């Protein structure tokens, strides 16, 4: 019965309602099936890509690349230049980029042209050009003509410039990673010429470095020499002005400073010390005086403070004695009482010692006052001397400002002169010792193998491009697939029962009785189910019969319409074979050709009737008189004859006469198969819908768009509820397995062939 059961449609995985199933969006098995289906297209496009790659290698020009490596080494110039601080990374990168720009410059290219005499080399001046280069040359020529001339290469200067431009376009200069090595490569169709030009580039670059260093040093030496003469005269003149000003203003100096300045500095230091001494003496005097003013008791109590200072040994001794007596008094008093004679004697002695302490502090207070007066007198004297010295120095300071300005000017000119003298000496040495800060570490050799085109890469690239192009074309074909291929698509998109596949009959699968002219061996196509009852074709029709019996069970007679969406989908073939199979199985069956616009069934059966369905519906004769009987299957056939164009066919097959015909036929036949016009072009099938018990939809496999079938059926509100199922006609059974996944019935279609004893194509050939 050939019903498919795969989880995806032509593009995305869908569920039972036709909605994308996110869990099965990436189906590896389906992707492999797509690859199998498009393998031939991919192989053809890949072969074409490889062929194009081979052709490009055959007709392309071989180019050779010669390279030389130059090391930028500052150590080469250390002998002449002396050590220099290490440059930063940014300075190093800028220096390397500058040298790369020099190597790419037109000036250096011109020198290479002169050194290698390239203007006289015709191989260099007129190399073979590719098609793209020729197109570009023509475009440049046209631009030059409209822009005022393309240039005259016969002129030596113009010829040299043209040669230099060729060099610039073919030379490649780049840095090796983050190193100080620069690779200079030249590409040419002549291997020997490429090596010679690469070597010439390196030699000319080193010579240019030497010439540039020599010229720069020579110019700097001449300029420095002239500048030194002016600086020497200016420096000497400034020194003379300093000495003249110093003598005129009496600014005598000793040990690098003026005498007045030294005297003022000494007085200022002494005055500061005197101020400190006066402050100290005043503080000491105030301290002693405050103690003395407090009386004897205050003197005794503060003796401890004074005893910590220098020159107070007497106070310290008296205080010690006073404390000893006090302690002894406490001991005697505690043992014998306050009136004890010894206690009274000790208190008298304590009183005398306290008086001695007080007298000693009074003497120290007077001594401190004398010291304060002496310090204050000395401070006042130094203040007067400092004021006098400051007045004498103010005049010298005004002159000293001008002197400092003259000295600074003289010193600046002297330093500048020394700096320029040192540079002049260095430049003179470098001029006699020119060294280029670069060297060749890899000399260009004559290349033996072409650098382009690389045969392996071209062939591999062509193969890959062809493979990608073929895969892209195959993917486009797959994702642009809009037709029914397997039964699961029918169920998912239309929500109708899938009845099975009808193989293409006669080996073509393109001819159909729906055409205006009968196809070759059309009678064989109309009798496949009868001539090959054990074929896959007949088995699918049996499945349609079972579906009709199940859905329409309980009805003694069943009116089944056979419809399609588009013409030429083989509905008439299906109707004839379905009716023939029913009749061959012993069921009383009537086949009606109701396609009054294009009665292909009648033409295909070659009945040659005189009257048909039109005359019956018009009431010209009873339907029994127009029926033809197949002698082998006893199938009753009601043909259709269209003597003229009829525009109201829908009214004919939906009028009461058609209903009466079917009512009478129901009393005689078990099955009434009606071949109806396609749903797309005309409305006849829609008009017949109320009279039918069910419909079988015929769709051509891989031809009829899914969206069209769904939209047409959804628009037919009276037909869709009565659809018994859909068959896919003209199926290529060999390709069917490629549209299925493992586990589906289509995948094992080859194994089913053992149960199909008759081959439909063979049966057609025998008839």
PyMOL commands that set and color helices and strands:
alter all, ss='L'
color gray80, all
select helices_A, chain A and resi 22-24+28-37+39-59+74-81+89-104+106-116+118-120+122-125+131-146+156-170+191-248+259-293+295-301+303-307+313-336+341-431+455-479+487-494+522-526+528-531+536-551+571-584+600-605+613-617+623-626+649-654+656-666+684-691+706-715+717-720+733-739+746-755+760-766
alter helices_A, ss='H'
color red, helices_A
select strands_A, chain A and resi 64-72+171-175+181-188+253-254+257-258+438-442+498-503+558-564+589-593+627-629+636-638+671-675+694-700+723-731
alter strands_A, ss='S'
color yellow, strands_A
deselect
rebuild
show_as cartoon
